[in-house]
Amino acid sequence: MKVRVLMCATDAGGARNLASVAEGCRWRADFFVYGNTVTAPIFEEGRLEVQLVAQSDAAAATSLLRQIEPDVVLCGRTRHVSFDRRLIGASIAVGCPSVVVLDEWYNYLESFQNELGTLEYLPDRICCQDVMNREEAISAGVPARTLVVTGSPSLSALADRVMAFVNNPPPLPDCWRNVGDATRVLFLSETHAADYGASLESPGPMGPWLGYTEYDVRTMLGDVLARLSGKFAVVEKLHPGALTVPPLLETLAPWQTIANAPLWPILWHADRVVGMRSMALLEAAMMGHRPLSIQPNLLGQENCTAVRLNLADSARNAEEVMKWLAAPKMRASPLRPPFAAEDASANVFNIIVDLNAKSRSRSH
């Protein structure tokens, strides 16, 4: 008998993980997939039929749960209190097993809290990328009984794709077609200004000001490139959650800003990859790049996962960025780190099957 899985992700990272689980296990389950305008294209790329979430309150989550009557609820980690979390809350209320797949190495406790900071949306199981991920979550206050190391389904899928790229590279994306022999610099933008504010006096909904915004970083990058000899061409890839396109940057290097283009081919064909703390820096490292995290005047401790795992370099000012860009760089061989375990999707699905079996045994 197939397992009925109600699946929801409203953040891009969560959607990539859930789509990878469904892709590898679709013959063993009926997936009822829900998302938003950010995550729907990710699910559709994985050949999943997705319904857009119309409302995001607790009543809507309870109504959907009663309509679908799933065996298990599977959700992604979210940065905000979202429909994903509402579904976890509804599943707790009715006794339906629930699972969340982590996609980052920070904000562990915050990912399961309500607007008041109470741990309201704690699922039965939380799937961790690696042992460090689990240990940090426990240190942050997440109950150890909920945490299971499975590997990352999306990073496992990326590792498979990268190995295929070695022998059969993706076509050169349009954004790189007319840059000639210029060094291709990919800038991975994020939504820090909207999420964390632009000053100490004006924090954002996700926390206090980081000490910089994506606008500071893009300006710094443009200024540094203007001071370097050689030819550069920049592609600024916006975060999937970006609501506005930043103004055109006046720079000597050709600069393109793009939003809705597949990331992995752009990453593969880049010569240099820079960002702030995007998960895409980790993905770049898996492709053999040594990317750079630029976080000028960072307040607080290092929060870029790729840097913390020693898979990326770090810069705090323009001089460090210039030194990094001026140094010769060699592309290394692709990596398959432990967090990209080949059986990650199967591990997550086995948790779903186990929870369903235990739930059915209790009901009988």
N, C-alpha and C positions, 0 to 999 in steps of 0.2 A: 504494500500500500504506500502511495506517495504521501509525503509530509506536506501539509498546507502551511506555507510560510508567507506571512505578511511582512513585506520588506519596504523600508522607508529610509531615504537619505535626502537631506536638504542642503548638505555641504558637499562640495566636489570630492574631497578626500574620502568621505564615507561612501559616496556613490561608486567610486572606483573600486573600493573593497567589496561592496555588496554585488556589483556587477560581475566581478571576478568569481565570487562564490557561486552565483547563479550559473555562470558560463560553464563552470566545471562540474556542476551537479544538477543541471536542469532536468535530466532524465530521472532523477530520484525525488523530485519535489514539484509541486505546483506553486509557483511564485506569483504573488499579487503585489505588484510594484507601484510605489507611490513616491513622487518627488516634486520638484518645483522647476522653474524655468532654467535654473543653473544646472540641476542634476539630470533633468530629462534627456538632454543630448548624450550624456555619458551612458545612461541606461540604454538608450536607443542604439548607440554605437555597439553595445554588447548584445544587440538583437533581442532586447527585452521590451515588451509592451508596457508603457508606463502611464499612470494616471496622475494628473496634476492635483496637488493638494489645494482645495478651494478655501478651507478655513484651517486655522491652526490652534484652536482652543481645546480645552480638555473635553468638552462635550462632543466636539467633532471627532476626536480620537476615540472616545468610547463608542460613538455611533458606528464608526468604521470597523472597529473591532467586533461589534455585534453583527454587522453585515457580513464580514468575511468569515468569521468564526475560524481563525487560524489555529493550527496546533502550536506554532511558535511565532513570536514577533522578532524580527531581525532588523536592527537599525545601525546607522553610522554614528560616529561621534560628531557632536555639533559644537560650534563656538558659542552659539546663543541658545536660550530657551526656545525650542522650536517644536514643530509637529513630531519630529523623531522622539523627543523627550516626552511629549504628551502621550504618545503611543506606549512608551515604557510605563508611564504612570497608570494608564488605563489597563495595561496587561497585569500590573501588580494588583490593581483593584479587583479584577475578575479571576485572578489565579492562572493566567496564561503565561507559560514560560517565555522569557525574553533574553535576547543576546545583543550586545553592542560590540562592534569591531573598532578598536582604536586605530587611528591613522597618524598619530604624532607622539612625541616623547615629552609632552608638557601639558599643563592645565588638566591634570588627572581628576582631581576632586571637582573642579568647576564644571567639568563636562556632565555631571550628574546632579547638579544643584538646580533649585528653582530660583525665582527672582530674589528671594530673601536669603539665599545662601544655604538653605536647608537641603540635605541629601535626600531629595524626594524621588529621583528618577534612577534608582540603582537597580540594574537588571540582575537576572539570575547568574549570568556569566558575562565576563568582559574578556574579549580576545586580545592578547598582547602580542606585539611584534617580536619581542625577544626578552631575555631574562632581565636586562637592564630596565626595560620598559615596565615589567612587572614589579621589580624591586622599588623603582621610583614611585609607582602608583601606591604601593603599600606604605612607603614613607610619607606620602602625601595624605594618607588617611583612608584610602579605598580598602574595603575589607578583603583580606587575602583569599577568602573562600570563593570570591567571585572571579578571581583573576586566573586565566589560563594562557600559557604561551602557545600560540598557534603559528606564528609567522604572519606576515602581511600578505593577504591575497593579491592586492593590487601590485605590490612590489615584486611578488613572485611572478605575476603575469608579465611585468615589465622585464624581468630577467630573462624570461622565455623569449620575449620579443627582441631584446637586445642581441641574444645569441643568434637569432634568425637574421638580424640586421647585418651581422658580420659578413655573412655570405650573400645576403640579398638586401642591400641598403634600401631604405625608403626613397621614393623620388624626391628630388630637391624641391623644397617648398617654394611657392611663388615669391615669398618675402626675401629669399636669398638669390633669386635668379639673375638679377641685374646689378650685382655688386662687384662684378669683375674679380680682381685679385685682392680686394680689400679684406682685412681680417674681420671675420663675422663675429660680432659681439652680441650675445643675447642677454638682455636685461629682464629678469623675472620680477615684475612689479607685484605689489600686494596692496591691501586696503588698510594700511596702518592709520592714516589720518582719520578715516571714518570709524575705525575700531578703537583707537587709543587716543585720539585727539591730537592737537598740534602744539600744546604747551602744558606746563605743569598746572596752570590755572584752568585748563579746559580738557579734562580727561574724556575718554570715550566710553562707550557702553561695555567694552571688554576689559577696561582697566586704565591705569594711569599712562600718561605720555611716555613713550619709549626713549625720548631724547632726540628723535628724528622722525621724519615721515618719508614716504616713498618719493615725495616731491623734492625733498632735500637730497636724496640719493641720486635721483635722475639728473638734477642740476649739477651735482658734484661729478658724476660720470661724464656729462657733457663737457664740463670745464677741463677735466683731466685729459680727455681725448683731444681737445683743442691744443693742449700743450705738448702732446707727443708727436714725434715724427712718425711717418708711415701712414698708410691708408686704413681707415676703419669704417665699417658700416654697422649700425646699431638697429636691432629689432627689439622693441619694448613689448613684451608679451604681458597683457593685462591679466590680473587675477580674474577667475570666472565670476566672482562676486562683485566686481567693479561696476558701479552704476553710472559713472561718467568717464569720458575720455579726457585725459589731461591736456592742457594747451600745448600747441606745437612748441618744441624746444629749439631755440636758436643755437645751433651748433655747427661746427665745420664738418663734422662727420655726417653722412646721410643717416637719417633717423626715421624709422617707421614704427608706428604704434598699431598693434593688432590685438583683436579680442578673441574672436571665435574661430580659431584655427587649431587643428590637432597639435598638441605640444611635442610629442615624442619625435616626429620627423624634424622639427625645428631644433630641438636639443641635439639630435644626432649630427646634423650638418653644421652646427655652430663651431667656431674656433675657440672662443672664450665664453664662459658662462658666468654671469654675476647676478647677484640678487641680495636679499636681506636675510630672511630665515625661511623662505619657501621650501616646502617638501620637494619641489622640483630641483633644488640644489642636490639633494640626495639622489634623485633620479639621474641627474647629470653625472654624478660620480659613478653610478652603476654603468654608465655608458663609456667610462674611461676618462672623463674630464676630471680636472682638479678645479672645481669652481671656487668663486670668491664670494663670501658673505660681507657686504658693506653695511655696517651699522654705526654711523658716525655719532659720537657722543652718547653711546648707549648707556642708559640708566639701569643699573642692576646687573645681574649675572648673565653670562652667555646663554642665549636661548635659541641658537640655530642648531638644529639637530645634526646636520651634516658636519658642522664644526666640532660639536661635542663627540661625534663618532670618528673624528679625525679623517673625514672624507672631503673636507673643504678647508680653504684658507680663510682668514679673517682680516678685515681692515676697519680701522676706526677713524681715518682721516684721509684727505686727498693725497698726501704724500705716500701713504701705504698703498692706496689704489694705483697710483702712478707707477710705483716700484713693481707691483704685481703685473700690471699690463705691459711694462717695458721688458720684463724678464722673458726669456724664451720658454715656451711651454711645449711639452711633448704629450701626445695623447697616449694614455695607457690602455691596456687590454680591459675589456668589460669585466665587471665584478658581479659575483652572486654572493652577497653577504648572508650570514645566518638568518637575518630577519626576512630574507626573500626565499625561504624554504620552499622547495618544489611542492610539498604537500600542504601548503598553507590553506588553500581553499577547502581541501578535503578535511583538514583538521577542524575548521570552523563548522563545516556541515556535520561532522560526526558529533560535535557538541549539540547541534540542533536535534539530531536523531536521539541522542542520549536523553536530553531534557524531555523530548516528546514521549519517550518510552517510560520515563519515571512518572510523568504527569498522568499517563494512561493507567499505569499500575496503581497509582493512588486513587484514581477515580473509580477503579473497580475493587 
